[in-house]
Amino acid sequence: MKNVLLVSALILSSSSAFAAQAHEQKGGFIGPSNVKVQTVAVALEAKDDTPVTLTGYIVSGLGDEEYTFRDDTGEIIIEIDDHDWNGVEATPETKVVIQGEIDSGWSYSTIDVDTVQLAK
């Protein structure tokens, strides 16, 4: 009987923690940003892990969660994990805002996207 009570207590406490964590994942900051990288041209020159916010178009899928993103200043490869789409469906004609950070190496720069939103 004690084991049943102990297991029940553990399940309830972990369920409560999970529910609290799920609740914490909703929402976020809405307001001004200090992100300076707002064009593909600047992103291509930025250092690794630099935050970016870009507005433009996802023009093609490259496979393995990689896409080509284009704005008025150029193109860059972006990576969007399935869960980071947040329910947004986009075509090459859909204007979107992506937020993430630069992932750069010796000979490449890409963007690891954290969020995708429809542009207003």
TORPA-4810 file (N, C-alpha, C, O; in nm, 3 decimals):
<nodes>
NODE_1_0.081_-0.118_0.000_0.000_0.000_0.000_0.086_0.126_0.000_0.056_0.224_-0.069_M
NODE_2_0.193_0.124_0.078_0.283_0.238_0.083_0.347_0.261_-0.054_0.364_0.376_-0.095_K
NODE_3_0.381_0.153_-0.124_0.441_0.166_-0.257_0.344_0.229_-0.355_0.384_0.311_-0.439_N
NODE_4_0.217_0.193_-0.346_0.116_0.249_-0.434_0.103_0.399_-0.408_0.094_0.478_-0.502_V
NODE_5_0.101_0.438_-0.281_0.091_0.579_-0.247_0.215_0.656_-0.294_0.203_0.767_-0.345_L
NODE_6_0.332_0.597_-0.277_0.456_0.661_-0.319_0.459_0.680_-0.470_0.495_0.787_-0.518_L
NODE_7_0.421_0.577_-0.545_0.418_0.586_-0.691_0.315_0.690_-0.736_0.342_0.768_-0.827_V
NODE_8_0.200_0.691_-0.672_0.096_0.789_-0.706_0.145_0.931_-0.681_0.122_1.021_-0.762_S
NODE_9_0.213_0.951_-0.569_0.266_1.084_-0.537_0.370_1.127_-0.639_0.372_1.243_-0.679_A
NODE_10_0.457_1.035_-0.681_0.558_1.068_-0.781_0.495_1.102_-0.915_0.538_1.196_-0.982_L
NODE_11_0.395_1.027_-0.956_0.327_1.054_-1.082_0.259_1.190_-1.079_0.268_1.266_-1.175_I
NODE_12_0.190_1.220_-0.969_0.123_1.349_-0.958_0.222_1.465_-0.959_0.197_1.567_-1.023_L
NODE_13_0.333_1.450_-0.888_0.431_1.559_-0.884_0.497_1.579_-1.020_0.521_1.693_-1.059_S
NODE_14_0.526_1.471_-1.092_0.587_1.487_-1.224_0.485_1.541_-1.323_0.522_1.616_-1.413_S
NODE_15_0.358_1.504_-1.309_0.253_1.558_-1.397_0.238_1.707_-1.373_0.222_1.784_-1.468_S
NODE_16_0.243_1.749_-1.248_0.231_1.891_-1.215_0.350_1.969_-1.270_0.332_2.079_-1.322_S
NODE_17_0.468_1.913_-1.261_0.588_1.978_-1.313_0.580_1.990_-1.464_0.615_2.093_-1.520_A
NODE_18_0.533_1.884_-1.530_0.518_1.887_-1.676_0.415_1.991_-1.717_0.438_2.066_-1.813_F
NODE_19_0.304_1.998_-1.648_0.199_2.095_-1.680_0.251_2.237_-1.660_0.224_2.326_-1.741_A
NODE_20_0.326_2.259_-1.553_0.383_2.392_-1.528_0.483_2.428_-1.637_0.487_2.542_-1.683_A
NODE_21_0.565_2.331_-1.679_0.662_2.355_-1.785_0.592_2.385_-1.917_0.634_2.476_-1.989_Q
NODE_22_0.487_2.312_-1.949_0.412_2.336_-2.072_0.350_2.475_-2.069_0.346_2.543_-2.171_A
NODE_23_0.303_2.517_-1.954_0.245_2.650_-1.941_0.351_2.758_-1.960_0.324_2.862_-2.020_H
NODE_24_0.471_2.734_-1.910_0.580_2.832_-1.922_0.624_2.851_-2.066_0.679_2.956_-2.099_E
NODE_25_0.602_2.754_-2.153_0.648_2.763_-2.290_0.560_2.854_-2.375_0.600_2.891_-2.485_Q
NODE_26_0.444_2.891_-2.327_0.357_2.981_-2.402_0.398_3.124_-2.376_0.452_3.157_-2.270_K
NODE_27_0.373_3.208_-2.474_0.399_3.350_-2.456_0.544_3.387_-2.477_0.624_3.304_-2.520_G
NODE_28_0.576_3.509_-2.448_0.712_3.558_-2.465_0.712_3.709_-2.473_0.607_3.772_-2.462_G
NODE_29_0.827_3.765_-2.490_0.842_3.911_-2.494_0.794_3.966_-2.627_0.826_3.912_-2.733_F
NODE_30_0.718_4.072_-2.621_0.674_4.145_-2.739_0.715_4.290_-2.717_0.665_4.357_-2.627_I
NODE_31_0.806_4.337_-2.799_0.852_4.474_-2.782_0.976_4.500_-2.863_1.010_4.421_-2.951_G
NODE_32_1.044_4.609_-2.835_1.162_4.646_-2.913_1.274_4.544_-2.897_1.284_4.475_-2.796_P
NODE_33_1.358_4.538_-2.999_1.468_4.441_-3.000_1.599_4.512_-3.029_1.602_4.612_-3.101_S
NODE_34_1.707_4.461_-2.973_1.840_4.513_-3.000_1.909_4.437_-3.112_2.028_4.460_-3.138_N
NODE_35_1.838_4.347_-3.181_1.898_4.269_-3.289_1.932_4.364_-3.403_1.847_4.436_-3.454_V
NODE_36_2.060_4.363_-3.442_2.107_4.454_-3.546_2.108_4.389_-3.684_2.106_4.460_-3.785_K
NODE_37_2.112_4.257_-3.691_2.119_4.187_-3.818_1.978_4.166_-3.869_1.904_4.082_-3.818_V
NODE_38_1.941_4.243_-3.973_1.806_4.237_-4.024_1.800_4.220_-4.176_1.692_4.232_-4.234_Q
NODE_39_1.915_4.192_-4.240_1.917_4.162_-4.383_2.010_4.044_-4.409_2.101_4.016_-4.331_T
NODE_40_1.985_3.976_-4.519_2.071_3.862_-4.556_2.215_3.910_-4.578_2.309_3.842_-4.536_V
NODE_41_2.233_4.023_-4.643_2.368_4.073_-4.670_2.448_4.091_-4.541_2.565_4.054_-4.535_A
NODE_42_2.385_4.147_-4.439_2.454_4.166_-4.311_2.473_4.031_-4.242_2.577_4.008_-4.181_V
NODE_43_2.375_3.941_-4.252_2.386_3.808_-4.190_2.504_3.731_-4.246_2.573_3.660_-4.172_A
NODE_44_2.528_3.743_-4.376_2.639_3.669_-4.439_2.775_3.714_-4.387_2.873_3.640_-4.399_L
NODE_45_2.783_3.834_-4.330_2.909_3.886_-4.276_2.917_3.876_-4.124_3.021_3.905_-4.066_E
NODE_46_2.809_3.836_-4.059_2.803_3.836_-3.912_2.880_3.718_-3.853_2.905_3.618_-3.920_A
NODE_47_2.916_3.732_-3.727_2.989_3.628_-3.655_2.896_3.517_-3.609_2.774_3.536_-3.601_K
NODE_48_2.953_3.403_-3.579_2.880_3.287_-3.529_2.799_3.325_-3.405_2.845_3.401_-3.320_D
NODE_49_2.678_3.272_-3.396_2.586_3.291_-3.283_2.526_3.432_-3.273_2.462_3.463_-3.173_D
NODE_50_2.546_3.516_-3.373_2.485_3.648_-3.373_2.335_3.634_-3.395_2.293_3.564_-3.487_T
NODE_51_2.253_3.699_-3.311_2.107_3.691_-3.331_2.066_3.765_-3.458_2.122_3.869_-3.492_P
NODE_52_1.966_3.710_-3.528_1.915_3.772_-3.650_1.762_3.772_-3.649_1.699_3.684_-3.591_V
NODE_53_1.706_3.873_-3.714_1.564_3.879_-3.743_1.553_3.924_-3.888_1.588_4.038_-3.921_T
NODE_54_1.504_3.837_-3.974_1.498_3.866_-4.117_1.355_3.856_-4.167_1.277_3.772_-4.122_L
NODE_55_1.321_3.943_-4.261_1.191_3.940_-4.326_1.214_3.914_-4.474_1.290_3.984_-4.541_T
NODE_56_1.146_3.810_-4.525_1.163_3.776_-4.665_1.084_3.651_-4.700_0.973_3.631_-4.650_G
NODE_57_1.142_3.569_-4.786_1.069_3.455_-4.842_1.154_3.328_-4.835_1.273_3.330_-4.863_Y
NODE_58_1.090_3.218_-4.799_1.153_3.087_-4.807_1.122_3.038_-4.947_1.008_3.002_-4.977_I
NODE_59_1.224_3.036_-5.034_1.199_3.014_-5.176_1.216_2.871_-5.223_1.166_2.834_-5.329_V
NODE_60_1.286_2.788_-5.144_1.299_2.647_-5.183_1.340_2.562_-5.065_1.406_2.607_-4.972_S
NODE_61_1.298_2.436_-5.072_1.339_2.337_-4.973_1.459_2.261_-5.026_1.463_2.223_-5.143_G
NODE_62_1.557_2.239_-4.941_1.680_2.170_-4.981_1.690_2.030_-4.922_1.785_1.957_-4.950_L
NODE_63_1.592_1.994_-4.839_1.595_1.865_-4.771_1.659_1.876_-4.635_1.732_1.971_-4.607_G
NODE_64_1.631_1.777_-4.551_1.690_1.769_-4.417_1.673_1.898_-4.338_1.766_1.945_-4.273_D
NODE_65_1.551_1.957_-4.343_1.514_2.077_-4.268_1.591_2.202_-4.311_1.597_2.299_-4.236_E
NODE_66_1.651_2.200_-4.431_1.722_2.317_-4.483_1.643_2.379_-4.597_1.579_2.310_-4.677_E
NODE_67_1.649_2.513_-4.604_1.573_2.590_-4.702_1.658_2.706_-4.750_1.754_2.746_-4.684_Y
NODE_68_1.623_2.760_-4.865_1.684_2.883_-4.913_1.592_2.999_-4.877_1.473_2.997_-4.909_T
NODE_69_1.647_3.099_-4.811_1.574_3.218_-4.770_1.625_3.336_-4.853_1.745_3.349_-4.875_F
NODE_70_1.532_3.422_-4.898_1.570_3.537_-4.981_1.503_3.664_-4.929_1.386_3.665_-4.892_R
NODE_71_1.582_3.771_-4.927_1.525_3.904_-4.908_1.579_3.993_-5.020_1.640_3.943_-5.114_D
NODE_72_1.559_4.123_-5.010_1.602_4.215_-5.116_1.754_4.224_-5.130_1.804_4.278_-5.228_D
NODE_73_1.829_4.171_-5.031_1.975_4.186_-5.033_2.049_4.059_-5.069_2.171_4.063_-5.088_T
NODE_74_1.979_3.945_-5.079_2.048_3.821_-5.115_1.978_3.697_-5.065_1.862_3.701_-5.023_G
NODE_75_2.051_3.586_-5.070_2.000_3.456_-5.028_2.095_3.393_-4.927_2.216_3.417_-4.928_E
NODE_76_2.036_3.311_-4.838_2.114_3.237_-4.740_2.040_3.107_-4.709_1.917_3.101_-4.719_I
NODE_77_2.115_3.006_-4.673_2.055_2.878_-4.633_2.015_2.888_-4.486_2.091_2.937_-4.402_I
NODE_78_1.894_2.841_-4.458_1.844_2.842_-4.321_1.806_2.699_-4.281_1.774_2.617_-4.367_I
NODE_79_1.809_2.671_-4.153_1.765_2.541_-4.101_1.650_2.566_-4.004_1.663_2.642_-3.908_E
NODE_80_1.537_2.499_-4.032_1.420_2.513_-3.946_1.380_2.374_-3.898_1.336_2.291_-3.978_I
NODE_81_1.394_2.347_-3.769_1.347_2.221_-3.713_1.196_2.216_-3.724_1.130_2.320_-3.719_D
NODE_82_1.141_2.098_-3.739_0.996_2.082_-3.758_0.915_2.155_-3.652_0.814_2.217_-3.684_D
NODE_83_0.956_2.148_-3.526_0.878_2.211_-3.418_0.890_2.363_-3.416_0.814_2.429_-3.344_H
NODE_84_0.983_2.421_-3.492_1.001_2.567_-3.493_0.912_2.639_-3.594_0.913_2.762_-3.601_D
NODE_85_0.835_2.563_-3.673_0.742_2.624_-3.769_0.622_2.688_-3.698_0.559_2.778_-3.753_W
NODE_86_0.591_2.642_-3.579_0.480_2.699_-3.500_0.349_2.703_-3.578_0.270_2.796_-3.563_N
NODE_87_0.325_2.602_-3.662_0.200_2.594_-3.735_0.194_2.681_-3.861_0.093_2.679_-3.931_G
NODE_88_0.299_2.756_-3.891_0.301_2.841_-4.009_0.321_2.754_-4.133_0.408_2.668_-4.136_V
NODE_89_0.239_2.778_-4.235_0.256_2.714_-4.365_0.298_2.823_-4.463_0.233_2.927_-4.471_E
NODE_90_0.406_2.800_-4.538_0.460_2.902_-4.626_0.484_2.847_-4.766_0.523_2.731_-4.782_A
NODE_91_0.462_2.930_-4.864_0.498_2.902_-5.002_0.607_3.004_-5.039_0.636_3.093_-4.960_T
NODE_92_0.666_2.993_-5.157_0.766_3.093_-5.198_0.709_3.236_-5.207_0.785_3.332_-5.212_P
NODE_93_0.577_3.249_-5.209_0.514_3.382_-5.216_0.472_3.435_-5.079_0.422_3.547_-5.069_E
NODE_94_0.491_3.356_-4.974_0.451_3.394_-4.839_0.563_3.472_-4.771_0.673_3.419_-4.752_T
NODE_95_0.536_3.597_-4.735_0.635_3.677_-4.666_0.637_3.638_-4.518_0.534_3.638_-4.452_K
NODE_96_0.756_3.604_-4.468_0.771_3.557_-4.331_0.879_3.637_-4.258_0.963_3.702_-4.320_V
NODE_97_0.874_3.628_-4.126_0.979_3.682_-4.040_1.040_3.562_-3.968_0.970_3.486_-3.902_V
NODE_98_1.172_3.548_-3.982_1.243_3.441_-3.911_1.333_3.503_-3.807_1.391_3.610_-3.827_I
NODE_99_1.345_3.434_-3.695_1.436_3.475_-3.589_1.523_3.356_-3.555_1.476_3.243_-3.550_Q
NODE_100_1.649_3.382_-3.533_1.743_3.275_-3.499_1.881_3.331_-3.476_1.898_3.445_-3.432_G
NODE_101_1.982_3.248_-3.508_2.119_3.294_-3.492_2.206_3.238_-3.605_2.175_3.136_-3.666_E
NODE_102_2.314_3.309_-3.630_2.409_3.272_-3.733_2.483_3.145_-3.690_2.524_3.131_-3.575_I
NODE_103_2.499_3.054_-3.784_2.582_2.935_-3.766_2.689_2.944_-3.875_2.661_2.916_-3.992_D
NODE_104_2.810_2.982_-3.837_2.913_3.000_-3.939_3.035_2.914_-3.912_3.066_2.880_-3.798_S
NODE_105_3.101_2.880_-4.020_3.225_2.803_-4.015_3.327_2.871_-4.104_3.314_2.989_-4.136_G
NODE_106_3.429_2.796_-4.143_3.536_2.854_-4.224_3.486_2.906_-4.359_3.529_3.011_-4.405_W
NODE_107_3.395_2.831_-4.420_3.357_2.868_-4.558_3.206_2.882_-4.577_3.159_2.882_-4.691_S
NODE_108_3.131_2.893_-4.470_2.986_2.902_-4.486_2.923_2.984_-4.374_2.981_3.000_-4.267_Y
NODE_109_2.804_3.034_-4.402_2.718_3.096_-4.301_2.576_3.051_-4.329_2.528_3.062_-4.442_S
NODE_110_2.509_3.001_-4.227_2.369_2.964_-4.236_2.299_3.026_-4.116_2.361_3.085_-4.028_T
NODE_111_2.168_3.010_-4.114_2.092_3.059_-3.999_2.016_2.943_-3.938_1.942_2.872_-4.006_I
NODE_112_2.035_2.924_-3.808_1.958_2.825_-3.732_1.834_2.899_-3.681_1.843_2.981_-3.589_D
NODE_113_1.720_2.869_-3.740_1.598_2.943_-3.713_1.531_2.888_-3.585_1.517_2.767_-3.567_V
NODE_114_1.490_2.982_-3.498_1.418_2.946_-3.376_1.267_2.963_-3.391_1.190_2.886_-3.335_D
NODE_115_1.224_3.065_-3.468_1.082_3.089_-3.488_1.055_3.137_-3.630_1.137_3.205_-3.692_T
NODE_116_0.938_3.099_-3.680_0.888_3.146_-3.809_0.751_3.208_-3.783_0.667_3.148_-3.717_V
NODE_117_0.729_3.329_-3.836_0.601_3.397_-3.822_0.563_3.456_-3.958_0.650_3.488_-4.039_Q
NODE_118_0.436_3.470_-3.980_0.390_3.541_-4.099_0.420_3.689_-4.082_0.398_3.744_-3.975_L
NODE_119_0.471_3.753_-4.187_0.499_3.896_-4.181_0.368_3.973_-4.183_0.271_3.930_-4.246_A
NODE_120_0.365_4.084_-4.117_0.242_4.166_-4.113_0.241_4.265_-4.226_0.146_4.343_-4.239_K
</nodes>
